[in-house]
Amino acid sequence: MFMVDSLPIRKPRKLSLWQEGILMGHKAGTALLLFGCLLMAAGLLFLSAAFGYRTDDSIVGAGMCAFSLGALVGAGGLYLKARTQNSAASLPGAKPQPKAVRGGCDLCGSESPVIHCRVHQLHICGNCLGPHYDFRSCAYVPSTRRSTPAKSTARFAAKA
């Protein structure tokens, strides 16, 4: 006889009421978008029927109403989907961790540099530029320091 170990069955994690509302809004937006597209197609069919052998003005009006209502419902569904995407991105606990910048500012070391002081030979970020700024003695140029050094340019560097 063979023995087979089985893994315990995990219950799916229960979503919060806020997350369930976002999922429901996303599904409702998809349903509204599809329903709007179907109404627009029905309106186009009414319009094509109105321009047939026997024309009737009421069919033209019904076709235009169905098409415009379909466009309105489809736009509402698209808006609802966009709102749920925006809400899903702002869920609590989903904050990305800021990356540590290598080769950053020479003064604070936390941000990427934007200015290079040619007199003091410092790469300075925007926050540290205010205390350092002196128009009489410093000459500033845009910083060319990359956040990570490139290997391809390292071989062209001058050797001391």
Phi, psi and omega in degrees: 000140178260142177254134180239125176276137178246145178279148178294143181280124179266135175281143178296146181294130180286129180283150176287166181298324179295315181291325177295322178295323178294316179296320179295319178296324179293318180290321178294323177296320177295317180296317179295322179296316179293318179297321177296320178295322177294320177296322178294320178295320178295321177297320177293325176294319176299318180294321178291328177289330181288334181263025179275209184292311178258116182264144178220131183291332181290329178289323177298315179297318179295323178294318179293321178295317180295319180294315182290324176294322177297320178294321179293315180293319178296321177294322176296320177295320178294321177296318180295320177295320179293322179293323179288326176295319179294322179289324180292329180286335183258025177293143178292144180089000181252032182278128178287146179281135178292141180281144175282131183269121175272140180070037184276210182299139180286339181271309182258331177075009184253332183243164179282142184284148177241338183231144175243122177275114184287332182286311183267355181056053180237136170266123191236138176277174182294327181288325183273352183291325182301306179293333183275338191298125175212107186287343183280324187247339184261147174239124186250140172226158177298141182286137177252005180290131177272160179290328173229135182293140179273138182285332184290329180274349182291331182283342179269357183291149179288141180259132182266000000 
